[in-house]
């Protein structure tokens, strides 16, 4: 009788640990708060594919909008394709407003997408494309920064800029 109780406790403990591990592995979605200046992680009720997570960032569910969360994508813009190879995801974007977006809104979009997609264990870096060209922020040499990782966009770079700020045109 005692062995059965110990076995039951061990099995229950292992199930609890497995459940906790699965919760940790469930990727988070990073939305902007109402002020637009903070990224807030939200754990979805179920595990989403990277494509579904990207779509959810662009089309915020009403329940999250009521909590004051908003999409990092400007009105009229959206992700149209996601591919991944060797740990790097390439996000293809669409929307005219993206070309003239200033640095800080670009960094917010880059940060939200980067943190969301790199919460998947198989994705460690993100590249952005718009109209068949690399998109993102530019260093002061005029080169677009190609690959973004967690932490890259946590603080805006002192040397980053965007065409909307008048520093470079892609």
HELIX and SHEET records of a PDB file:
HELIX    1   1 UNK A    2  UNK A   25  1                                  24    
HELIX    2   2 UNK A   50  UNK A   58  1                                   9    
HELIX    3   3 UNK A   62  UNK A   66  1                                   5    
HELIX    4   4 UNK A   96  UNK A   98  5                                   3    
HELIX    5   5 UNK A  103  UNK A  117  1                                  15    
HELIX    6   6 UNK A  163  UNK A  165  5                                   3    
SHEET    1   A 2 UNK A  28  UNK A  32  0                                        
SHEET    2   A 2 UNK A  39  UNK A  43 -1                                        
SHEET    1   B 4 UNK A  78  UNK A  85  0                                        
SHEET    2   B 4 UNK A  88  UNK A  94 -1                                        
SHEET    3   B 4 UNK A 125  UNK A 130  1                                        
SHEET    4   B 4 UNK A 133  UNK A 134 -1                                        
END                                                                             
